[in-house]
């Protein structure tokens, strides 16, 4: 007497038809013993993963090359800074940089994000820019610096100031961009 809830499936129906597999995989499986199949499948999955990783890196490099053709030669300075009247200079803000590059990043399938690891043993702030391509490949650039305690900043403001500066510079480095040179006095 058979139980309708526990139907016996013939063994051939449990595995995909060997003709649907890649010829190399089909050949390897046809020569393998049942004990060898799990290790063989794992090895093939590793090979597939390496192949996909290589293809994603190739797509990343091609897209990065195309992105560089669209990006400006340099980013303009957009903010003047003065510390107690002693130091006066202008620089490119993170917001201006992102406003300039973001449309190009999107057009070429890129996104940029930042990761902030915990403070270093020396108490420095570390920031990592991560440039990710839609194909899955990503590249990272990390910088670290002490908190910017100039002026009358509270401790969290000192960390935030340094983090913002490091976001700007890690993205510039990762994208291979420069800012317009600062005019030296005299």
BELSUL-V266979 format. One record per backbone hydrogen bond with DSSP energy under -1.0 kcal/mol. NH is the residue of the N-H (numbers start at 1). CO is the residue of the C=O. If there is no record, write none. Layout:
NH;CO
NH;CO
//
This chain:
6;3
13;10
14;11
20;17
21;18
26;22
27;23
28;24
29;25
30;26
31;27
36;33
37;33
40;36
41;37
42;38
43;39
44;40
45;41
46;42
47;43
48;44
49;45
50;46
51;47
52;48
53;49
54;50
55;51
56;52
57;53
58;54
59;55
60;56
61;57
62;58
63;59
64;60
65;61
66;62
67;63
68;64
69;65
70;67
71;67
75;178
78;91
79;91
81;89
83;87
86;83
87;83
89;81
91;79
97;93
98;94
99;95
100;96
101;97
102;98
105;101
106;102
107;103
108;104
109;106
110;105
111;132
113;130
115;128
120;124
123;120
125;145
127;143
128;115
129;141
130;113
131;139
132;111
133;137
134;109
136;133
139;131
141;129
143;127
145;125
148;158
149;147
158;154
159;155
160;156
161;157
162;158
163;159
164;160
165;161
166;162
167;163
168;164
169;165
170;166
171;167
172;168
173;169
174;170
175;171
177;172
180;75
//
